[in-house]
Amino acid sequence: MRLIGASALALGFLACFPVGAARADLFLTLEPSSAVVDVGDVIVVDVLLSQDGTGPQVDALNPLFSAGVRVSFGDPAGILGVDLGSIAYLLDWVADADFDGPSAITIGLTSLTGFDDLSTPLLLARLTFTGLAAGTTVVSVADLDPQSPDFATLNGDVLDPANVATARITVRPADVAVPEPSSLAMGLLAVAAASAVARRGRPVVVAG
């Protein structure tokens, strides 16, 4: 389910936080980190948030109220496509998503109740890409804006992730045939049989 439109209250909440340096307390990942699909097929990529156990923690006394990421998938351009309507969020998120050029999406997220459990990775967004053309591209996700607080907690901690997470996606031409396991086994058997016949026909040389 996709919820559109950040509330004025949420925007005012973020404006109260000073701009600070990015921290390593929270970090982003993409799952899967690599995949191969055919032209016309779809691949679902999850944007996940975790914390490493150092510095201020997101917990029951310090829930996370906001997040913001930029997802890029244009190196090279034209390999993958995505529809904003296909992006899924947790039901608690109020989200604004928009294209930043033809191959990047910005996603601003606000939790009205706060997330207080990062013992397992938190799903920020789920994107469904479509393979448009054969090639390999790297999908990347990073903090939305290094110059503004994006990941803010109830206690005023700004925990913007400092890392850039990547996923390598390869799109194959639709007519590339992958051998069936049985066909591959029969082919290997034929090669082995031909090798045995060749060895059987060789003269035997006895050292004198």
N, C-alpha and C positions, 0 to 999 in steps of 0.2 A: 504494500500500500504506500502511495506517495502522498505526502502532505506538503502543500505549497504555501509559502508566505511566512516569513519571519515576523513575529509580532513586534509592535513598537516597544513593548515592555522588555523583550529580549534585547533589542538594539540598545535601549537605554542601559540595561544591565552591563553589556560589554563596554559601553563608553566609559564606565566608571573605573576600568582597569587601566593602569599605566602600561605603556609599551615597554616590554622587557626583552632581554635576550632569550633565544630559544634554549630549551633545557632538554636533557636527555632522559627525564623521568618517564615520559610517554614516547612510544615509537609506533610507527605505522608498518603494516605488512600487506602484501597482496597474495591472495590464494585463488587459484594455483599460481606458483611462481614461474611455471612454464607450461605450455600446452601446444598441441598441433591440431588444427581443424582444416576442413575443406572449404573452398569458396562456397558461400551460401549458407554454411553452417553457423551456429551460434556458440559462444563460449561465455560462461558466467564467471565474473571475477569479483571476489569479495574484498572490500577495503576494511581492514581490521585494525583495532587500536589495542595496544598492550602497555604495561608499565614494567620497569625493570627492578623496582624495589629500592631505588635510591632517591633521596630528596623527598619533597612533599608528596604524599601519597593520596590517590583517589580512594576514599573509603566512606564508611557510613557517616563520619563526621566532616567529610570534605568532598561532597559529591561533585561530579563534573556536570556543568550546565551548558557548555557550548563546545563546538568543534567546527573546524573549517578546513577543507582540503581542496587541492587542485589536481585533477587527474589528466595526464597527457598521454596521447596515444598516436602521435604523428611522426614517428621517426622510423621509416619514411612514411609520408602521408598517403592516405588512400588504401591502406591495407585493412583497417578495421573501421567499422561504423557503429554508432550507438544512438538510440532514441532516448531523449530525456524522460519520456513516459515509461520507459522500461526500468528505470532506476527504482530500487526498492529500499525502504528504510525501516528501522524499528518503529513500532506504532507510537512510541513516546516522542519521536523526533518531529519537530517542525522544521521543514527544510526548504531552502531556496537553491535550485540548481539551474545553471545557465551555461551556454556554450561560450568559451573564451577563444574564439577562432574556430576553424573547422575541425581541429583535432585536440581540443582540450575542454574540460568541463570544470567549472568551479562549483563547489557544494558547500553551503553554509548550513550548519545544523545547530538547533537549540533544543535542549531538553527542558520541558516544563517542570519536571519533578526531580531531575538529577539522576545520574548513574553513579552508584557507589560501590560497584563490584567489578574490578578488573582482574579477578583471579583467573579468568579465562578471557581470551581476546574478545573485544566488543565489536560487533558488526556496525560499522558506520554507514556503509552503503553497499549495495549489490548491483553491479552493472552487467547488462547483457549486451555483448558485442556481437556483430555479424561480420564474418569474413567477406571482404569486398573484392580483393585481388590477391593473387599469389605473392608471397614475400614473407619477410620476418620483421616484426616491429617490437618495440619495447614499450609496454605500458608502465607509467610511473605515477606515484602519488606522493605529495609533499604537503607541508603546512600551507594553508591558503595564502597568507600574506605575512612575510617575516617582519613587516613594519607595524603590525597591529596584533593585539591579543586575540587568539582564535580559540585556544583550549583553556578555558577559565573555570575555576572551581568556586564553591561557596565561600571559602575562606580568602578568596582573592589571589590564589596562586595562579600564575600564568605558566602553563606547562606545555607550550607549543613544541611538538616533536621536531627534532633537529635532523632526522634522517630522511632520505628519499628511498622509498621502497619501489622495486621494479618487478615486472613479470614479462617474460619473453614469450611472445605468441607468434607461431609460424602458421601461415595459411597456405595450403597446398592447392594446386589446380584441381578442379572438381573431377577431372578425368584420370587422375592418378590412381591406378589400381594397386591395392595391397593384396599380396598373395594370401589365399586361404591357408590355414595351418596344414590341412591335408594335402593341398597342392604343393606347398613348400616341402613337406616331408617326402612326397613322391619324387620331387625334383632332386632332392639330396640323395635319395635311394638310387636314382638313375645315374647320378654322377659317381656314386660309390661303385655301382656295378660296372660302369665303363672303366673305372680305374683298375678294378680287379681283373677285367679281361685284358687290359693293356699289360698289366704285370705278368699275367699268365703267358702271354705271347712272347715275352722277352727271353732271349737265349741265356742259359746259365753258364757262367764262366767259372771254371774250376782253377784255382791257383795251382801252378805246377812247381 
